Amino acid sequence: MWSIVVTEDFMKKLRKMGIYKRVISYLAGLAEMLEKDPSRVLEVLRYNPVIFSIGEYSVRRYRVGKYRLFYIIMDDKKLIVFFDVKPRRKAYRR
């Protein structure tokens, strides 16, 4: 069974940016959909472009309003790990 995991740093950034409730609500809905139809949710999450790779994992970003959530999909452990969030204007800087 697939699970969504968030890092402590991710949670701190959400609180600091004042978007904690909105993003947690979004992730709760995503977790519910993941329980019902994992293949559909994974298809949508994998559709997002790969930004860069960390070892064997591809980092992707997902849009939530003016913010971008960064995550990796760990197929071997059946985890989706959200580890960073940035405002849109900073997320696309190189």
MIKOL-176721 format. One line per 8 residues: number of its first residue (from 1); their letters; for each residue x, y, z of C-alpha. Coordinates in steps of 0.2 Angstrom, whole numbers, padded with zeros to 4 digits, always signed. Example, Ala and Ser with C-alpha at 12.3 -4.5 7.8 and 13.67 -1.06 7.14 Angstrom:
1	AS	+0062 -0022 +0039 | +0068 -0005 +0036
***
This chain:
1	MWSIVVTE	+0000 +0000 +0000 | +0007 +0017 -0005 | +0009 +0031 +0008 | +0013 +0050 +0008 | +0027 +0056 +0019 | +0032 +0073 +0023 | +0049 +0079 +0030 | +0050 +0090 +0046
9	DFMKKLRK	+0058 +0103 +0036 | +0044 +0103 +0024 | +0032 +0106 +0038 | +0042 +0120 +0045 | +0042 +0129 +0029 | +0023 +0127 +0027 | +0020 +0135 +0044 | +0032 +0149 +0040
17	MGIYKRVI	+0024 +0153 +0023 | +0007 +0152 +0031 | +0000 +0139 +0020 | +0001 +0124 +0032 | -0018 +0121 +0032 | -0020 +0122 +0013 | -0006 +0111 +0009 | -0010 +0098 +0022
25	SYLAGLAE	-0028 +0098 +0016 | -0022 +0095 -0002 | -0011 +0081 +0004 | -0025 +0073 +0014 | -0035 +0072 -0001 | -0021 +0065 -0012 | -0019 +0052 +0001 | -0037 +0047 +0001
33	MLEKDPSR	-0037 +0046 -0018 | -0020 +0036 -0017 | -0030 +0023 -0006 | -0044 +0022 -0018 | -0035 +0022 -0035 | -0016 +0022 -0033 | -0012 +0019 -0051 | -0022 +0034 -0057
41	VLEVLRYN	-0013 +0046 -0043 | +0004 +0039 -0048 | +0001 +0042 -0066 | -0004 +0060 -0062 | +0011 +0063 -0051 | +0023 +0054 -0063 | +0017 +0066 -0077 | +0025 +0081 -0069
49	PVIFSIGE	+0043 +0084 -0077 | +0058 +0078 -0068 | +0068 +0093 -0062 | +0084 +0083 -0057 | +0089 +0067 -0049 | +0096 +0062 -0032 | +0104 +0045 -0034 | +0090 +0033 -0042
57	YSVRRYRV	+0076 +0045 -0037 | +0069 +0059 -0049 | +0064 +0075 -0041 | +0047 +0082 -0047 | +0037 +0098 -0043 | +0018 +0099 -0041 | +0009 +0116 -0042 | -0003 +0121 -0027
65	GKYRLFYI	-0008 +0139 -0030 | +0007 +0151 -0030 | +0018 +0137 -0023 | +0027 +0122 -0029 | +0029 +0106 -0019 | +0045 +0096 -0022 | +0043 +0077 -0021 | +0051 +0060 -0025
73	IMDDKKLI	+0042 +0044 -0029 | +0050 +0029 -0021 | +0043 +0014 -0030 | +0053 +0001 -0020 | +0046 +0007 -0003 | +0029 +0013 -0010 | +0032 +0030 -0004 | +0029 +0048 -0010
81	VFFDVKPR	+0040 +0060 -0001 | +0037 +0078 +0000 | +0052 +0087 +0005 | +0052 +0105 +0000 | +0041 +0120 -0005 | +0045 +0136 -0013 | +0035 +0151 -0020 | +0033 +0150 -0038
89	RKAYRR	+0045 +0164 -0042 | +0059 +0155 -0033 | +0055 +0138 -0039 | +0060 +0141 -0057 | +0076 +0150 -0054 | +0092 +0141 -0059
***
